[in-house]
């Protein structure tokens, strides 16, 4: 089961007071349903969402809806669940949702919008949450409602639909909290921690590997330079300080500059060793170019 489905299953078990149920009904109808003189109807491939809508209408409005199931054999789709609610005075859902003013109702509305047309990427791979809207007006209303909780929701048009989405992991965690998906929130936080630790370890390993590679390459060049001098002139050609640095480098090929400096008498700083080895490199280059007799 996908992480998105786990979140929806958790949200399907949440029921608030009557006014919050109406807000959630409104969001579901606005996302995947229609409402007219014939009543209201929604269509979804998620059985849990269909059941939640049926229960919301029954508990919140004391209306019994009709449920039908249709098998879809095209495009690798499974069953489609339809829930129809007969016309009644009790079903006076605000089509735009502007009547949702209480904070608890706003949370319920966002929850209903996610249940109806939302999806959430696997947090181990990416941070992306989106909710599909039927039209621009309703999508803008949903985005403004989410922004009212200090979250940055964006809107993008995809074909004929407007999508409200969030990208940052922290924002998605906050939205899960707003909707009431606390168990999913904890699961996502655990995945985020593991993912961040893995990324930090990878960065550290890559950094150490890069530094080690540079150290090895520098050591190989230094040894080659020293051998050039030794074969052409002998190490006695060097000053005592440079000769000492060259001999220690040849003896301890894998030693760092700091380790080489500690073995010199008297001890020399890392920058001091680097200066001497660079001087040796210059002498070797001059020998290669024929500038030394």
C-alpha positions in Angstrom: 0.0 0.0 0.0 1.3 3.4 -0.9 2.1 6.1 1.7 -0.7 8.2 0.2 -3.2 5.4 0.7 -2.0 5.0 4.3 -2.7 8.6 5.0 -6.2 8.5 3.5 -7.0 5.4 5.5 -6.1 7.2 8.6 -8.1 10.3 7.7 -11.1 8.2 6.8 -11.4 7.3 10.5 -11.7 10.9 11.7 -15.1 12.5 12.3 -15.7 15.9 13.8 -18.8 17.7 14.9 -21.7 18.3 12.5 -20.4 21.6 11.2 -17.0 20.0 10.4 -18.7 17.1 8.7 -20.5 19.5 6.4 -17.2 21.3 5.6 -15.7 17.9 4.7 -18.7 17.0 2.6 -18.4 20.3 0.8 -14.7 19.7 0.0 -15.3 16.2 -1.3 -18.2 17.3 -3.5 -16.2 20.3 -4.8 -13.3 18.0 -5.8 -14.9 14.9 -7.3 -18.6 15.4 -7.2 -21.6 17.3 -8.5 -24.5 18.9 -6.8 -27.7 20.1 -8.5 -31.5 19.7 -8.2 -31.1 16.0 -8.4 -29.1 15.9 -5.3 -25.3 15.2 -5.0 -23.1 12.4 -6.3 -19.4 11.5 -6.1 -17.3 9.0 -8.0 -14.0 7.6 -6.7 -11.8 4.5 -7.1 -11.0 4.6 -3.3 -13.5 2.4 -1.4 -12.5 4.0 1.9 -13.2 7.5 0.6 -16.6 6.4 -0.7 -17.4 4.9 2.6 -16.3 8.0 4.4 -18.5 10.2 2.3 -21.5 7.9 2.8 -20.9 8.0 6.6 -20.4 11.8 6.6 -23.8 12.3 4.9 -25.5 9.8 7.2 -23.9 11.1 10.5 -23.8 14.8 9.6 -27.1 15.3 7.8 -29.0 12.1 8.7 -29.4 11.3 5.0 -29.1 7.8 3.5 -27.2 7.7 0.2 -27.1 5.0 -2.4 -23.8 3.2 -3.2 -23.1 1.5 -6.5 -20.0 -0.2 -7.8 -18.8 -0.5 -11.4 -15.9 -2.6 -12.6 -13.7 -0.7 -15.1 -11.6 -3.0 -17.4 -9.9 -0.3 -19.4 -6.6 1.4 -18.6 -5.7 -1.0 -15.8 -8.3 0.5 -13.6 -10.3 -1.4 -11.0 -13.6 -0.5 -9.4 -15.3 2.8 -9.4 -17.6 3.6 -6.4 -20.5 6.0 -6.8 -22.4 7.5 -3.9 -25.6 9.4 -4.7 -27.5 11.5 -2.2 -31.2 12.4 -3.0 -32.2 16.1 -3.1 -33.3 17.4 0.3 -33.3 20.7 2.2 -30.7 19.3 4.6 -28.2 19.1 1.8 -27.4 22.8 1.3 -23.7 22.5 0.6 -21.9 25.7 -0.2 -20.5 25.0 -3.6 -17.6 27.5 -3.3 -16.8 26.7 0.3 -16.8 30.3 1.5 -19.0 29.5 4.4 -16.2 27.5 6.0 -15.0 30.0 8.6 -14.2 28.1 11.8 -10.6 26.8 12.1 -11.8 23.3 12.9 -14.0 23.4 9.8 -11.1 24.6 7.7 -9.1 21.6 8.8 -12.0 19.4 7.9 -12.3 21.0 4.5 -8.6 20.5 3.7 -9.0 16.9 4.9 -11.9 16.3 2.6 -10.1 17.9 -0.3 -7.1 15.6 0.2 -9.3 12.5 0.6 -11.1 13.3 -2.6 -8.4 14.4 -4.9 -5.1 14.3 -3.0 -1.9 12.3 -3.4 1.4 12.2 -1.5 4.7 10.9 -2.8 6.7 8.4 -1.0 8.7 10.5 1.5 11.8 8.2 1.0 11.9 9.4 -2.7 10.5 12.9 -2.8 8.5 15.5 -0.9 5.4 16.3 -2.9 1.7 16.6 -1.9 -1.0 17.7 -4.2 -4.8 18.1 -4.3 -6.7 18.3 -7.6 -9.4 21.0 -7.9 -12.3 21.1 -10.3 -11.8 24.7 -11.3 -9.6 27.7 -10.6 -11.9 29.4 -8.1 -12.2 26.3 -5.8 -8.4 25.6 -6.1 -7.6 29.2 -5.2 -10.0 29.0 -2.2 -8.3 25.8 -1.1 -4.8 27.3 -1.5 -5.8 30.4 0.5 -7.2 28.2 3.2 -4.0 26.2 3.5 -2.0 29.5 3.4 -4.0 30.6 6.4 -2.1 28.1 8.4 1.2 29.7 7.4 1.9 27.2 4.7 2.9 28.1 1.2 0.5 26.3 -1.2 1.0 26.8 -5.0 -1.3 26.3 -7.9 -0.5 24.8 -11.3 -2.7 24.0 -14.2 -2.5 20.5 -15.5 -4.6 19.9 -18.6 -8.1 21.1 -17.7 -7.6 20.9 -13.9 -6.0 23.2 -11.3 -3.7 21.5 -8.8 -2.8 22.8 -5.4 0.5 21.5 -4.2 3.2 21.7 -1.6 6.9 20.6 -2.0 8.8 21.1 1.2 8.9 18.2 3.6 8.3 20.5 6.6 5.2 22.0 5.0 3.8 18.6 4.2 4.4 17.4 7.8 2.5 20.5 9.1 -0.3 19.9 6.7 -0.7 16.3 7.9 -1.0 17.7 11.4 -3.6 20.2 10.3 -5.7 17.4 8.7 -5.3 15.2 11.7 -3.1 12.5 10.2 -0.9 12.2 13.3 0.2 8.6 12.9 1.2 9.3 9.3 3.0 12.4 10.4 5.1 10.4 12.9 5.9 7.8 10.1 6.9 10.6 7.7 9.1 12.2 10.4 10.9 8.9 11.0 11.4 8.5 7.3 12.7 12.1 7.0 15.2 11.5 9.9 16.5 8.3 8.3 16.7 10.0 4.9 18.5 13.0 6.2 21.0 10.9 8.2 21.6 8.8 5.0 22.2 11.9 3.0 24.5 13.4 5.6 26.5 10.2 5.8 26.7 10.0 2.0 27.9 13.7 1.8 30.5 13.0 4.5 31.7 9.8 2.8 31.9 11.6 -0.6 33.8 14.5 1.0 36.3 12.2 2.8 36.7 10.1 -0.4 37.4 13.3 -2.4 39.9 14.5 0.2 41.6 11.1 0.3 41.8 11.0 -3.5 43.4 14.5 -3.5 45.9 13.4 -0.8 46.9 10.3 -2.7 47.3 12.2 -6.0 49.4 14.8 -4.3 51.5 12.2 -2.7 52.1 10.4 -6.0 53.2 13.7 -7.6 55.5 14.5 -4.7 57.2 11.1 -4.9 57.6 11.4 -8.7 59.2 14.9 -8.3 61.5 13.5 -5.6 62.5 10.6 -7.8 63.2 13.0 -10.7 65.7 14.9 -8.5 67.2 11.8 -7.0 67.8 10.2 -10.5 69.1 13.4 -12.0 71.2 15.0 -9.2 70.8 12.9 -6.1 69.0 14.0 -2.9 72.2 15.6 -1.7 71.5 18.3 -4.3 68.7 19.5 -2.0 69.2 21.7 1.1 69.1 19.9 4.4 65.5 21.0 5.1 64.2 19.9 1.7 66.2 16.7 1.8 64.7 15.7 5.2 61.1 16.4 3.8 61.9 14.3 0.7 63.3 11.3 2.6 60.3 11.2 5.0 57.9 11.4 2.1 59.6 8.5 0.3 59.6 6.5 3.5 56.0 7.2 4.4 54.1 7.5 1.1 50.6 7.5 2.7 51.4 10.0 5.5 49.6 13.3 5.6 51.4 16.7 5.6 50.7 17.0 9.3 52.2 13.6 10.0 55.3 14.3 8.0 55.8 17.6 9.9 55.5 15.7 13.2 58.3 13.4 12.1 60.7 16.2 11.2 63.4 17.5 13.6 62.4 19.9 14.9 58.7 19.4 14.1 57.3 21.6 11.3 53.7 22.8 10.7 51.5 21.5 8.0 52.0 24.7 6.0 55.7 24.5 6.5 55.8 20.9 5.1 53.6 22.0 2.2 56.0 24.9 1.4 59.0 22.6 1.3 57.3 20.0 -0.9 56.2 22.8 -3.3 59.8 24.0 -3.4 60.9 20.4 -4.3 58.2 20.3 -7.0 59.6 23.6 -8.5 63.1 22.1 -8.6 61.8 19.0 -10.3 60.0 21.0 -12.9 63.2 23.0 -13.6 65.1 19.7 -14.0 62.4 18.5 -16.4 62.8 21.7 -18.4 66.6 21.5 -18.4 67.1 24.6 -16.3 69.5 23.0 -13.7 73.0 21.9 -14.5 
